[in-house]
Amino acid sequence: MSKFAIFVDLQHDFTFGTLANPAAIEKLQYLKEEVELLGRKGYRLVFTKDTHAADEEEYKNTLEGQYIPYHCGDGTAGREIVEPIKMKLYDAGDWCIRKETFGSTDLIAYLQKKNLEEPIDEIRFYGFVTEICVVSNALLVRTFFPNVRIVVDAAGCAGLTTEGHAAALTVMKACLIEVVNE
């Protein structure tokens, strides 16, 4: 049986960049420690990277671009995994999945392929932004893996607001996703 840890959008624009978030910045040391710990425990580490058009005007013509400021443009520094996580990520050679919207069908395809190679018995989630991308991906994974233990580590997640973060955790619990470290 295999275990996966999914780190959702630990990128510069969600911490220090366009969508700077003090709550996310506060989580970086904890996330660095979790990357190291879970790697030592044999978890397969997967990192998603929110990615939008390199052209800001093209992004503004999307539904998301009408509501959320331009961020994580393809080829921009804002799209890069934030330090100190980036150093650990590239040292370990772990898997990165590009995602162009809140939830990632590429993540599902990757997990389905890995599940065929060795059944998955646990998937853990960490990341930014709890009420948008973390919840979207956790619910997608729940849909495609209805009998796998899914855990969201609240201490390793940050929302845009305290209320949004809490609401997303409540929704995930209702969908039989275990929430720890609240």
N, C-alpha and C positions, 0 to 999 in steps of 0.2 A: 504494500500500500504506500502511496506517496502523499506528501503534504506540500501545499503551496502557500506562499505569502505574496499577496498582491499589494503593491505600493502604488496607489493611484495619484498621478500628477504631482509628484514632489518636485515641482519646477519653480524656476526663479520668478516667473510672473505671478505665482500664487503666494509668494513669500515677500520678496523685496521689490518686485517689479510692478507692472501695471495694476494688478489687483492685490497690492501689498496687504498683508494680513498679519497683525501682531500675534494672533492666536496660532497661526501656522508657524511663525518664527519660533514661538515658545516650544513647539513640538519637535524641533529639529534634532536636539540632542537625544531625546527619547527614541526617535526614529532611527538615528544612527546606531544606537545601542541595540535596537530590535533587529536591524539588518544584520549586525554582527552575530547576535545571539541565535537568530533563526537560521542563519547560514551554517553556524556550528552544529545546530541540531538536525541538519539535513533537509531543511525545507528548500524547495525550489523557489527562488526569488524571482518575481516578475514585476517589472516597472512599466506603467503606462505613461505615455507622453501625449498630453493634449497638443494637438497640432492643427493650426489653421493656415489659411492661404498666406503666402509670403506677401501678397499685395493687400494692404489694409483696406482698400476700396472694395475689393472682391469680398472680403470678410463682412464688410458693412452691408452688403447686399444679401446676406443670409439672415434667416430668422433670428439666430443667436446674436448676430452682429447688430441687430436693431435694438437689442436690450442690454448686451454685455459689452464693455469696452474691448477694443482689440487687444489680444493677448496671445502668447505662444505661437507667434507667426513662424512658419517654416523657415528655418535658417537664421532665426533671431536668437540672441542671447537669452531672451525671456523663456524660450522653449526648453532650455537646458535643465537637466536635473540640478537641483540646488546643492551647494556644498553644505555640510560635509558628506551628504549622501552620495554625490557624484563620484567622489574619490572611491568610496566603497563599492559602488556599482561597477565602475570600470575595472577596478582591481579584481573583482570576482568574475567578471565577464558574464554577468547575468543577462537575462532576456529582457528586451525592451519592446513594447508594443505601442505603435503609433495609433492614436485614436482621434478621429475628426469630429466627434460629437460626445455627448455626455456618457453614454454607454458604449462599450466596444464589442462589436460582433467578432472582431479579430481575436480578442481575448477569449471569447467562447470557443472559437475554432481551435485555438492553441490548446486550451484545456481539454477539449474533446479528444484531440489527437493524443495528448499525453495520457489521458484516461484509458485509451485503448492500449497504450504501451504498458501502463501499470495503473491499476485502479487508484483513483484519488479518494482518500478518506477524510481529508480536512483542507479547507481553504480559508485563510485568514486575510482580512482587509485592513489596510491603513491608508491614510491619505487626505488629500484636499480636493475638493470642497465637499464636506460631509453631505450637505443637503442637495447637491447636484450630482457630481461625478461618483462619489463613493456609493451613495444609495443606488444610483442607476446601475452601476456595475454589480453591486452585491445582489440586487434583485434579478438582474439578468442571469447571474450565476445560479441563484436559487431556482430560477425557472428551468434551466438546462440541467441542473444537478439536484433534483428534488430530495435525494436521500443522502447527500453528502453533508457532513458537519461544516457549517459556515460560521465563522467567528469574525466579528468586527471589534477591533481594539479601540475603544473610544479615546483612550489616552494618546493614541497615535493618529487621531483624526482632528481636523479643524474645519469648522464651518465659517461662512461669511458672518453669521450672527450666532449668538448663543442659542436663541430660539430656534433658528433653522437647524442647527446641529442637533438639538434635543429632539425636534420633530422627526428628523431623519432617523435617529436611533429608535424612536418609538415605532415608526413604520417598519423598520427592519425587524424589530422584535416580533411584531405582529405577523411577519412572514417567516417565522421560525428561524431567524438568524440570531445566533447567540451574541449578545453585546457584553463585553467585559471591560473592566477598568473605567467605569463611568465616573 
